[in-house]
Amino acid sequence: MELKYESSIEKLSREKKVIFEPGVKFFYKFDYAPEEIWINKEILVQLNITPKCPLNCSFCYIKNRYNYDLDFNKILKLFNNLEKYYKELDIVYRINLTGGDIFYYYKIEELLILLRDLEYVIAVDLLINRFWNNKTKKILEIIMDKVTYIQMNVSVIKEEDLEYAKNMKKLVLLKYPIYKLSEKKLVNKIVDISIG
């Protein structure tokens, strides 16, 4: 089956809302009948909940961008709206939590309880630096049944973080700034721990 994405691309290009690079193809799933769609109905929602972080990583994209947490009431409004699409179109959501460091969000426990209890949130991905301590591990237990993967910052993780991640039986992605090629020893250590 050939995808019929031209109408969306032409429209977006004409309205100058998207700049397309050669070889990049986009389409909107609502351009097709449901039985023709090769993707599922899951939509990714990324919430950058806080800029706060105890680190000062040179590769961090959030540094000096803003200095406030995402208002919890705005998150509640967002999920009220997302619920409408769930009810009308049977759309479910994968939530990606990121920041700074999500453990510094002022209502992290309330947010995780909310995500755990919403039936239309089917997966949660966590982008964290490391597990830090037993308190943060306890916080993660709230949502662990919905977690599909945890992305961790390779610059600060410790061996106990990887051991803990192994025991959780969740996919762990390691964020590594590739411009730091001089850290080959660190990469080898992580590989040894991961497969050992």
Secondary structure, DSSP 8 states (H G I E B T S, - for coil): -----HHHHHHHHHTTS----TT-----GGGS-GGG--S-SEEEEEEEEE---S---TT-SSTTT------HHHHHHHHHHHHHHHHHH--EEEEEEEES-GGGSTTHHHHHHHHHH-TTEEEEEEE-S---SHHHHHHHHTTGGGEEEEEEETTT--HHHHHHHHHHT-EEEEE--TT-GGGHHHHHHHHHHHH-
